[in-house]
Amino acid sequence: MTTTINDIQPDALPPQAFDKTAQVVVAEVSDEATPEVSEAERAPEKPLVIVAHASVGSGHRSAANAIAQALKLQQEELITGKVTTITGDVEADELLAQAEIEVIDILDFGRIVFDGNKTASLFTGATRPIYDLTWRYTLTGRILWSGGTIWSRLMYAPFTEYVSKRKPVAIICTHITAANAAVSARMLTGQRFPIVAVPTDYETEGLWPQLSCDLFCVANEFMAETLRPRKIPEDRILITGIPTREDFRREFDREQTRNAYGLPQDKRVVLALAGAYLPRPYVHFRAALDKTLPYLHLFDSSLHFVFVAGEDKEYARHLKTQCSELGLTNVTILNYVEDMAALMASSDLVICKSGGLTVTECLCAKAPMVLLGKAYGQEKANVNMLTGTGAALHVTTARELLDTLRHYAYNPEMGHAMLINGAYLRKPNAARDIAAVSMELAAHPKEATDPIFRKHFLKFYWGRKPAHVR
């Protein structure tokens, strides 16, 4: 006889019997191997913390994994006695010590499962102005979205069912779709778990469920100034920074890292991040890099270039062929890099796109940046923030990139200036801070009569004049 997941005791099965993504037991167990166990004898379920993202590019997933990692590390520190408290709140610490942490992709729960990367790429061509218009503000910038049950009724009912069954103590969201699905599920199930919104760029778009989230964890004061005209209470805004993995809190041995990758110690290393998750934007990015290849020999005495192709082996082969034909000796080609934090920290300059997580990792690794390519939507906000503070340079063409590299080769001080300015935005403890405050909210849920729990199908509201306008 085949048993269901509710009939199996997890401790009786090897770890291989669990699928890590879906958390579903896959095993055939005979009647003799499964003794009857009463409900009273079953181990109580652990309090569940869900960290939800959407697989649109890599940034939202990376941020979710960083928060989950921080939760697990803090949990381990409490259990082993390495620290006596994480939050300063006894109940929050106890809840964290017992919690189960689960990372989910909200798109997996859709009635129709679609490819988030391909969908996002649709907004980089002729439709880009529409995306740019709706990304930062909803409609005129004064009519704002507050949330509603419509998300579950139209698309994410399976997620609502999952929430109804698992009863999480908190949901932390790194994407608007996840946040809206969480708000919808909470309204329909009548639960009181907090919803923590974590935008992963340097501006907050108007389609977040503004008044239905318990807390917005944002990168800096600029973003907070965007939220205040949307009538979000001050106690629901916390400046934490954008979450990155634990590695980006560490210091690395620069010489050792360079030796590991066969990089020279006597040259400045320029790291080009060309791994592709959103195909269409990277076509232009890679095309610009390709156009610079014939000129890189001009920097042979001062700069060494490292191109990271990610998991795209075909592109890596293309780069190696081009470099070989051009006789370039100051270029290294790498595939997927596991210890990216160490590689960034050992570099003197990084050429990258303006994605929120990528630029935040560079900031935490103390790596000056040249942002390459035209920016739109959230990436335009990132460019404006980084160049406005002097933490990065922005170029749109291969010609501009070469001119910037030439200037950097003769004036390395410009990299030091970007590092100093980048300190204004650098917050390597963001993931841990978000994890801790989420547990505090989970330990002390709001009263059932709080207006945040009011149920509505959809809700727009009129905000004040936006603090930052285009």
C-alpha positions in Angstrom: 0.0 0.0 0.0 1.2 3.5 -0.8 1.0 5.9 2.2 0.6 9.7 2.1 2.9 12.2 3.6 0.7 12.5 6.7 1.2 8.8 7.4 5.0 8.9 7.4 7.3 9.9 10.2 10.2 12.0 8.8 12.7 10.6 11.3 12.1 7.1 9.9 13.2 8.0 6.4 16.7 8.8 5.0 17.3 12.4 3.8 17.3 11.2 0.2 13.6 10.5 0.5 12.8 14.1 0.6 12.7 16.4 -2.4 14.4 19.6 -1.2 12.4 21.9 -3.4 8.8 20.6 -2.9 9.3 19.1 0.5 7.4 16.0 -0.6 8.2 12.5 0.6 8.6 10.0 -2.2 8.6 6.5 -0.8 6.7 3.3 -1.0 6.1 1.9 2.6 4.4 -1.3 3.5 1.7 -1.6 6.1 4.1 -3.5 8.3 6.7 -0.7 8.2 4.2 2.0 9.2 2.8 1.5 12.8 -0.3 3.3 13.7 0.5 6.6 15.4 -2.2 8.7 17.1 -2.5 12.4 16.5 -1.4 13.1 20.1 1.8 11.2 19.5 2.8 13.1 16.4 5.5 15.7 16.8 4.0 19.2 16.6 4.8 21.1 13.4 7.5 23.7 13.7 6.6 27.3 13.2 7.1 28.1 9.5 8.8 31.2 8.1 8.3 31.5 4.3 10.7 33.5 2.3 9.0 34.1 -1.1 10.5 35.3 -4.4 9.7 35.2 -8.1 12.2 33.7 -10.6 12.5 36.8 -12.7 16.2 37.2 -13.2 18.4 36.1 -10.4 18.3 39.0 -7.9 15.0 38.3 -6.2 16.0 34.7 -5.7 19.4 35.6 -4.4 17.9 38.1 -1.9 15.4 35.4 -0.7 18.2 32.9 -0.2 20.3 35.4 1.6 17.5 36.1 4.1 16.9 32.4 4.6 20.6 31.8 5.1 20.7 34.6 7.7 17.7 33.1 9.5 19.4 29.6 9.7 22.7 31.0 10.8 21.1 33.1 13.6 19.0 30.1 14.5 22.2 27.9 14.8 23.9 30.6 16.8 21.1 30.6 19.3 20.8 26.8 19.6 24.6 26.3 20.0 24.8 29.1 22.6 27.2 31.1 20.4 25.1 34.1 21.2 22.5 34.7 24.0 20.1 36.8 21.9 19.6 37.8 18.3 16.7 40.1 18.5 16.8 41.3 22.1 13.3 39.8 22.5 13.0 36.6 24.4 9.8 35.4 22.6 11.3 36.3 19.2 14.5 34.4 20.0 12.5 31.3 21.1 10.4 31.4 18.0 13.5 31.6 15.8 15.2 28.7 17.6 12.2 26.5 16.7 11.4 27.7 13.3 11.4 25.9 9.9 12.6 28.2 7.1 11.4 27.6 3.6 12.3 29.4 0.4 9.6 29.3 -2.4 9.2 30.6 -5.9 5.7 32.1 -6.0 5.5 31.4 -9.8 5.4 27.7 -9.0 2.0 28.2 -7.3 0.3 30.0 -10.2 -2.7 28.5 -11.9 -0.6 29.0 -15.1 3.1 28.5 -14.6 5.1 30.8 -16.8 8.8 31.6 -17.3 9.5 34.8 -15.4 12.8 35.4 -17.3 11.2 35.3 -20.7 8.3 37.4 -19.5 10.6 40.1 -18.1 12.5 40.1 -21.4 9.4 41.2 -23.2 9.6 44.6 -21.5 13.1 45.5 -22.9 12.2 46.2 -26.5 9.4 48.3 -28.0 7.3 47.9 -24.8 10.0 49.3 -22.5 8.3 52.7 -22.1 5.1 51.0 -20.8 7.2 49.0 -18.2 9.1 52.2 -17.2 5.8 54.1 -16.7 4.1 51.4 -14.6 7.2 50.3 -12.7 7.9 53.3 -10.5 4.4 54.7 -10.0 1.0 53.2 -10.6 -0.9 55.3 -13.2 -0.3 59.0 -12.4 1.9 58.4 -9.4 -0.9 59.4 -7.0 -3.3 56.4 -7.5 -1.6 53.6 -5.6 -2.2 49.9 -5.1 -2.9 48.7 -1.6 -3.6 45.0 -2.2 -6.6 42.6 -2.3 -7.8 39.1 -2.7 -7.9 39.4 -6.5 -4.4 37.9 -6.8 -5.6 34.6 -5.2 -8.9 34.5 -7.0 -7.3 35.0 -10.4 -3.9 33.3 -10.2 -2.5 32.2 -6.9 -5.3 30.1 -5.2 -2.9 27.2 -4.8 -0.6 29.4 -2.7 -3.6 30.4 -0.5 -4.4 26.8 0.0 -0.8 26.1 1.0 -0.9 29.0 3.5 -4.2 27.8 4.9 -2.6 24.4 5.5 0.8 25.3 6.8 -0.1 28.5 8.8 3.2 30.3 8.6 4.3 32.7 11.4 5.7 35.1 8.9 6.1 35.6 5.1 9.1 37.6 3.8 8.8 38.7 0.2 11.5 39.9 -2.2 9.2 40.4 -5.2 5.9 42.2 -5.7 4.1 39.1 -7.0 5.0 37.2 -3.8 3.9 40.1 -1.6 0.6 40.5 -3.3 -0.1 36.7 -3.2 0.8 36.7 0.5 -1.6 39.6 1.2 -4.3 37.8 -0.7 -3.7 34.6 1.2 -3.8 36.3 4.5 -7.0 38.0 3.8 -8.8 34.9 2.6 -7.5 32.6 5.4 -8.0 35.1 8.2 -4.5 34.5 9.6 -2.4 37.3 11.3 1.1 36.5 10.2 3.2 39.6 9.3 4.2 40.2 5.7 7.6 41.8 5.3 8.3 43.5 1.9 12.0 43.6 0.7 12.4 45.5 -2.5 15.7 44.5 -4.2 16.4 47.7 -6.1 17.1 51.3 -5.1 13.5 52.4 -5.6 10.1 50.9 -4.8 7.5 50.5 -7.5 3.9 51.4 -7.0 2.5 47.9 -7.4 3.7 46.7 -4.0 0.7 46.2 -1.7 1.5 49.4 0.1 -0.9 49.5 3.0 -1.2 45.7 3.5 2.5 45.0 4.4 3.6 45.1 8.0 7.0 46.3 7.2 9.1 47.6 4.2 12.8 46.9 4.5 14.4 49.4 2.1 17.9 50.2 1.0 18.2 53.8 2.1 16.5 57.1 3.0 15.8 57.9 -0.6 13.5 54.9 -0.8 11.9 55.8 2.5 11.0 59.2 1.0 9.2 57.4 -1.8 7.1 55.4 0.7 6.0 58.3 3.0 3.8 60.1 0.4 2.1 56.7 -0.1 0.8 57.1 3.4 2.8 54.2 4.8 3.3 54.8 8.6 6.8 55.6 9.7 6.9 52.5 12.0 6.4 50.3 8.9 9.5 51.6 7.2 13.0 50.3 8.1 16.2 51.2 6.4 18.2 47.9 6.3 19.9 47.8 2.9 19.4 45.1 0.3 20.1 41.6 1.6 23.2 39.7 0.3 24.7 36.4 1.3 26.8 35.9 4.4 30.0 35.8 2.2 29.6 39.5 1.5 30.2 40.2 5.2 33.6 38.6 5.2 37.1 39.8 4.5 39.1 37.9 2.0 42.8 37.4 1.4 43.3 39.2 -1.9 46.6 37.6 -2.8 45.3 34.1 -2.1 42.2 34.6 -4.2 44.2 35.8 -7.1 46.5 32.9 -6.9 43.6 30.5 -6.9 42.3 31.9 -10.2 45.7 32.4 -11.7 45.5 36.2 -11.8 48.5 38.5 -11.7 49.3 40.3 -8.4 51.1 43.3 -10.1 48.1 44.5 -12.2 44.7 45.9 -11.5 42.0 43.3 -12.1 38.9 44.4 -14.1 36.1 41.9 -13.6 33.3 41.7 -16.2 30.1 39.9 -15.1 28.5 38.6 -18.2 26.4 35.7 -16.9 23.0 35.8 -18.5 19.6 35.3 -16.7 17.5 37.7 -18.7 18.5 37.0 -22.3 17.5 40.1 -24.2 19.2 42.8 -22.0 22.4 40.7 -21.9 22.6 40.5 -25.7 23.4 44.2 -25.8 25.7 43.9 -22.8 27.7 41.1 -24.3 27.8 42.8 -27.7 29.4 45.9 -26.1 32.0 43.7 -24.3 32.8 41.9 -27.6 33.5 45.2 -29.3 36.1 46.1 -26.7 38.0 42.9 -27.1 40.2 44.0 -30.0 41.4 47.0 -27.9 42.2 45.3 -24.6 45.8 44.7 -25.6 46.3 48.4 -25.1 46.1 47.9 -21.4 48.4 44.9 -21.2 50.9 46.6 -18.9 48.4 47.8 -16.3 45.0 46.0 -16.4 44.1 42.3 -16.4 40.5 41.4 -17.5 38.4 38.6 -16.1 35.2 37.7 -18.0 32.7 35.6 -16.0 30.3 33.8 -18.4 28.3 32.1 -15.7 26.6 28.8 -16.8 26.6 29.8 -20.5 29.4 27.5 -21.8 28.8 28.5 -25.4 29.4 32.1 -24.6 32.6 31.1 -22.6 33.8 29.2 -25.7 33.1 32.2 -27.9 35.2 34.5 -25.6 38.1 32.1 -25.5 38.1 31.7 -29.3 38.0 35.5 -29.7 40.8 36.1 -27.2 43.0 33.4 -28.8 42.5 34.8 -32.3 43.4 38.3 -31.0 46.4 37.0 -29.1 45.2 38.6 -25.8 47.4 37.7 -22.9 45.7 39.9 -20.3 42.3 38.2 -20.3 41.0 35.3 -18.2 37.7 33.5 -19.0 35.8 31.9 -16.2 32.5 29.9 -16.2 30.3 29.8 -13.1 32.1 31.1 -10.0 31.0 29.7 -6.6 33.0 32.2 -4.5 31.9 35.4 -6.2 32.3 37.4 -3.1 36.0 36.6 -2.9 36.5 37.3 -6.6 34.8 40.6 -6.4 36.8 41.6 -3.3 40.0 40.8 -5.1 39.1 42.9 -8.1 39.9 46.6 -8.6 37.0 47.4 -10.9 33.8 45.6 -11.9 31.9 46.0 -15.2 28.3 44.9 -14.7 24.7 45.5 -15.4 22.7 47.7 -13.0 20.7 45.0 -11.4 19.9 45.6 -7.7 21.6 42.6 -6.2 24.6 42.7 -8.4 25.4 46.3 -7.6 24.7 45.7 -3.9 27.1 42.8 -3.9 29.8 45.0 -5.4 29.2 47.6 -2.8 29.5 45.1 0.0 32.6 43.6 -1.6 34.1 47.1 -1.9 34.5 46.8 -5.6 34.1 50.0 -7.7 31.7 49.7 -10.6 31.2 50.7 -14.3 27.5 50.1 -15.1 27.2 49.1 -18.8 24.1 49.4 -21.0 20.9 51.4 -21.2 18.8 51.1 -18.1 15.0 51.1 -17.7 12.6 50.7 -14.8 14.2 49.6 -11.6 17.7 49.5 -13.3 17.3 53.2 -14.2 16.6 53.9 -10.5 19.7 51.9 -9.6 21.9 53.8 -12.0 20.6 57.2 -10.8 21.2 56.3 -7.2 24.7 54.9 -7.7 26.0 57.6 -10.1 24.2 60.3 -8.1 26.2 59.4 -5.0 29.4 58.9 -7.0 29.5 55.2 -6.1 29.6 54.1 -9.8 30.1 55.2 -13.4 27.6 54.6 -16.2 28.3 54.0 -19.9 26.0 52.9 -22.6 28.3 51.9 -25.5 31.5 50.1 -26.1 33.2 53.3 -27.1 32.3 54.9 -23.8 33.5 51.9 -22.0 36.9 52.0 -23.6 37.2 55.7 -22.9 36.4 55.0 -19.2 38.9 52.1 -19.0 41.6 54.4 -20.6 40.8 57.1 -18.0 40.9 54.5 -15.2 44.2 53.0 -16.4 45.9 56.4 -16.0 43.9 57.5 -12.9 43.4 54.6 -10.6 42.4 57.1 -7.8 38.9 57.2 -9.4 38.4 53.7 -8.0 39.2 54.8 -4.5 36.8 57.7 -4.8 34.0 55.4 -5.8 34.7 53.2 -2.7 34.5 56.2 -0.4 31.2 57.3 -1.9 29.9 53.7 -1.9 30.2 53.5 1.9 27.1 55.7 1.9 25.1 52.8 0.5 27.0 49.8 1.9 25.0 47.7 4.4 26.5 44.2 4.5 24.3 43.2 7.6 21.0 43.7 5.7 20.0 40.0 5.5 20.6 39.5 9.3 18.7 42.7 10.2 15.7 41.7 8.0 15.7 38.2 9.5 15.8 39.5 13.1 13.1 42.1 12.7 10.8 39.6 10.9 11.0 37.3 13.9 10.2 40.1 16.2 7.0 40.8 14.2 6.2 37.1 14.1 6.5 36.8 17.9 4.1 39.7 18.4 1.3 39.6 15.8 -1.1 42.5 15.5 -4.6 42.3 17.0 -7.3 40.8 14.8 -9.1 44.2 14.7 -6.1 46.0 13.1 -7.1 47.7 9.9 -4.2 45.9 8.1 -6.3 42.7 8.2 -9.4 44.2 6.5 -10.6 42.0 3.6 -11.2 43.6 0.1 -11.2 42.3 -3.4 -8.9 45.1 -4.6 -8.0 48.5 -3.3 -6.5 51.6 -4.8 -6.0 54.8 -2.9 -5.0 58.4 -3.5 -1.5 59.2 -2.3 0.3 62.5 -1.7 2.6 64.1 -4.3 5.5 61.7 -5.0 8.8 62.8 -3.3 10.7 61.9 -6.4 9.3 62.5 -9.9 10.8 61.8 -13.3 
